[in-house]
Amino acid sequence: MERILENQKHDFIGSAEIKIDPPGTQELTLEGVGPSLRRNRGTMWVKIETFPTTVNDPRKHPYIFDGPIRYSRHFSPTVGILAKMEDAHLYSTWKMFLKGVPLFLGDRVQPWNKNYKAAQAIFQGPASVAVRSTIQAAHRMLYARTTTNGFGVINGPADVIAILHGGKDGTGTSHRVKPAVYTYIIAVDDDSFRFSETGAAFFVDFASKHALHANCAEAVRYSGEFHPRPEGGWENFDDSIPDDQVHWEFIIDNNSGTYSPDPMGLADLKELFQYNFPDFTIHTFDFNDPRLAQSRDACRAYAMSKRGVTQDELQPHAQPGEETLVHAASVRVISPASEPRIDLTA
């Protein structure tokens, strides 16, 4: 395997060209880029199958990614063993590649909100350079490719439900859907859906949760919060009902001060998520909608009354003596040479 250099993306192997006509199995040679990488990065076999299009006018929809939906799970590098045992969800973030994002969102993007004070601190003025440097260092640490990462493919509703499992070990609920609110963004650069619990410990002291997920991008496809709920709402749920016998819903909003997504895009967002998760009912609400507040409050109330979640865990927090991600990132910004290389030969 290859030693990955500091200035090289951790998930980059090489590039190759392939012809789709005629179809069939082809051997590809992966080639490195730049003087620091060897030219031949290995070979791989690829089989291509083509089918006639079912779209009436294929010119309206050029080639786009259409699955399978893959995801990775990352743990904050500052998580301790004891903290992780308490509830690993509070130290986790996910990156998922959705299908058909351009098909539903087109070329629409949501730029940072120039009227939002926290966003101004990140994107505007001389002092913003230092703020962005720290957030970007934290993003690299949070999404780094390490041996603790988890990977998977969404083949059906059970795979989605498994991602939503969370809770404290020993409570009997760690393998059940956790009533929790998540912060999310859909990135412009790769259309990935990135999310973590809004109360995740690594958010402590960051000016913007969404900017951390977006790596301080000046625009996103969309952003906000979402939470799962059983059909009928958490306030009407009976904990004795197994999760696999519940029809689950996703409640998705545009609650993001940093990017302030246009509520007119919520209908398209709903169609995007319904396309990707057809076994779930999707509801989208503007952040000011009282129905959203009612559903979110019921979710959090159930978490505290039935699942042992404390009030502190609903917002970013750190355990006594625990190093925060913002502190670790600040140290790396000051001393970039301290960042270790990742050696895949070990």
N, C-alpha and C positions, 0 to 999 in steps of 0.2 A: 504494500500500500504506500501511498504518497504522504510525505510530511507536508502539511498545509502551512503556508507562510501567513504571517500576520496580516499582510495586505491583500490576501486572497479570500474570497468568500468560502466559507467552510463547506458549503454543499456543492461547490463547483468541481467537476471532474475534467471536462473537456467538451469540445464541440465536434459535430459531424454533419455531413450533408447526406440526404437520402432522396432517391427518386421514387415517386409514388406510381409511376407508369413505366414499365408494366408492374403490376402487383406481384407479391411473392416474398420469399425470404431472402434477406440480404445481409452480408457481413459489413459492419461499419467500423472504421478506425477512428477512435477518439483522439483529437489533436489538442494539445495544450496551447495556451495563448500567452505571449510575453516571453522575455528572455530568461525568466527565472524558472520556467517549467520545461520539462523535457517535451519534445514534440509528440512522440507517440505515447498516448496515455492508456492504451489498451484497445481491445476490440469487443464488439458485442453483436449479437444476431437479432435482427428485427424482422418480423413478419407483418406485411401490410395486406389488409383485405379492404376492398372498396365495394360500396353499394350505391345503387341509384338514389338520388335525393328524393325526398317526399315533399320538399318545399316547392310551392308553385313558382316562386321567383327566387332562385338561389342567390341572385345578385344582392338581394336585400340582407342576406345573412352570410357573410364570408365565414371561413373556417374559424370556429371557436372551440375552446376546451369543453368537452361534453362528458367528462368522467373518466375513470371512477373518482369519487370524492375521497381524497386522501387527507390524512391529518397527522400532525405531530404534536406531542405534549412535551412541554419544557418546564423544568423546575427552576425557581429562583436560585442563583448560585449562593445566596446567603442563608438558605434554609438549613436549619440544624436537624439532627436526627430526631430529637424529642419533639420539635415543632412539627415536623413532617408526620410523625405518628399521630399527633393531635388531629390534624385535618389537612391532608396533602392538597386539597382543593385550594386552600388559601395561599399556597405557594406555587401554583400551577398556572400556565397559560397555554392556549391551544392555537394552532395555525392550521386552517382547513382551506382546501382549494375547492371552491364551489363551481358548479357547472353553469355555463350560459350567462355569465355576468353581463357581457356586452349586449346580449340578446334582450335583456330586460332593463338595464340601466343605460344602454347606449353609450354615448361618450360623455355623459353627465358627470361632473365632479363637484365636490363641495369644498371651496377654499376656506382657509382659516378665517375666523370671525374677527374682523378688524375692530369691532366694538366691544370685544370681550377682554377684560383686563388681563386675565391669566394668559390668553393667547398673545396679547401684545408683549408680555414679558418674554415670550418664547421666540416670537418672529420679528419684533420691531425694536430698533434702537441698538446702540453699541453693546449694551450689557447683555443683549439676547444671545450673542455668540457663545458666551460662557454657559448660559442656561441650556442652549441646544447641545453643546458639547457633552454636558453631563447626561442629558436625557438620551442622546444617541449612544453614549458609552453604555448606559444602563440597558438600552434596547439590545445592543450586541451581546451583552452578558446574558440577558433574559432569553434571547432566542438562539443562543449559541448551540452548535451541534455537539453534544457530549454523550458519554456512555449512559447517562441517566434518562435520556430522552425516550419517549415512547412513540411508536408509529402504528398506524392502522388505516383501514379502508372501511368506508361506510357502505355495507352491503344491504342493510335493512334497518328498520327501526330499533332493533335490539342493540346495534352498534352505537346509535345516538344515545339511547338510554344509558348505556354503560359509561359514556363520557360524563353524563350528568350525575352519576353516582358520587356521593361524597358525604363525609361525616366523620365524627371522632371514633377511633378504634375502641371497641369494647362496648359501644352503645347499642349495637345490633342494627344500626341504620346506615352504616358506612357503605352498604351495597344496595342502597335505595336511592331514588332520585332525590337530590337535595333541594329543598326550597331555597333558592338563591337567586340574586340578581347579578347579571353579568354586564360588564362593559365590553363593547365591541367596536371594531372598525372594519370596513372593507377597503383594502388598500388599492391605490391607483397603479402601483408598479407591477403587481402580479395578480390582482383581483382576489387575493387571499382574504379569508374571513378570520380575523384574529380576536381572541376574547379571553377573559378571565373574570373571576368573581370581582364585583365592585369593591368588596371588602378585603381583597387580596393584600397580604401583608407587605408585598414589595411596592405598593403604591404610596407608602408613607412618604410625605414631604415632597412629592412630585407636584408641579404646578398643574399638570394635566395628565389624566389617565389615558385619554385618547391619543395625545401626542406621543406618549411612551410606546403604545402599541404601533403607532404609525411611523415611528422613527423620525419624528419631527417633520414629516412630509407637509408641504404647504397646502395640500389638498388630499381628500380621500374620496372614495366612491360614495360612502355613506358611513354614518357612525351613530352611536347611541347606546342604549341598554336593552337587554332582553331578559326574560325569565320564563321558565317552564311552569306549567300548571296543569293539574288534572281537569278534565272537562267538568264544568260547573264551578271551578275555582277552588283554591285551597281552603277557603272558609267552609266549604261543604264536603270536604274530603274526609274519608274514614281511613285511618292508618292501617286498619286490618286488611284492606284490599291490596293484594299483590300488585306491584308496578306493571307486570305484564298483562294485567287484566284492566288496565286503565287506558282510556283514550287521552293522549297528551296533546297539549296545545303550547304554542310559543307566542308570547306577547312581546312584540318588538316595537321600539320607539326611536325617536330622534333626539333623545336627551343628551346632547353634547354641546357644551358651551364653546369649546375650542373650535369646532367646525360648523356648528349650528345648521345642520342639514335642512334643506327646504322640505316642509311637510308635504308639498305637492308630489314628492317622490315616494311617499309611503305606499301608494297603491302598486307602483312598480316593484318596490322592495318586497311587498307581500307576495307578488307573483313569482319573484326570484326564489324566495324561500319555499313556497309551495311546490315549485318545480324541483328543488333539491331534496325536500323532505315531504313527499306526498302522503306519508302515513300520519302526519301531524296536521292539526288545524292551526293556521297562521292568522294572528290578529295583529294589525299595526295601528298604533295610536300616536298622535302628536303629544309631545311631552307635557302640554297643558291640559290634556284631556282628563277629566275627573275619573273616568273609567280606568285609566292607566294607574292613577294614584291608588284607587281602591284595590285593584288586583295586586299591585306591588306591595301595598301595606299588608294584605292578607297573606301573601307569600312569606314576608318577614315575620309576621305574627305567628304563623304556623311553625316556622323554623325555631323560634324561641320557645314556644309552648310545647312542641312535640318532639323536637330533634336536638334539644340541648344547646342550641346556638345562643351565644350571649350577645348583648347589645354592642359590645366592643367589636365583635366579629363582623358586624354589618357595615363597618367603615374600615378603611385602611388603618392598621395598627401594627405595633411591633411588641414582641415579648420583652420583658426586662432583660437587659444585657445583650439583646439580639442586634447584630449589625444590620443596618438597613441597606437596601439596594442603592439608594441615592448616595449614601456615604461611600460604599464600595466603588460606585461609578466615579465619584468625585476624585477618589484616590487614583484611579486609573487615568483620568484626564490630566491630573498633575504629574503622574509618573507613568507615561504610556509604555516605557520599556519594561515595566513590571508585568505587563500582560503576557501570560505564558503561551507558547505555541501549542497547538494541538497535534499530537503525534499519533497517527492512526496505526503505527507499526507496533505500538505497545500492546 
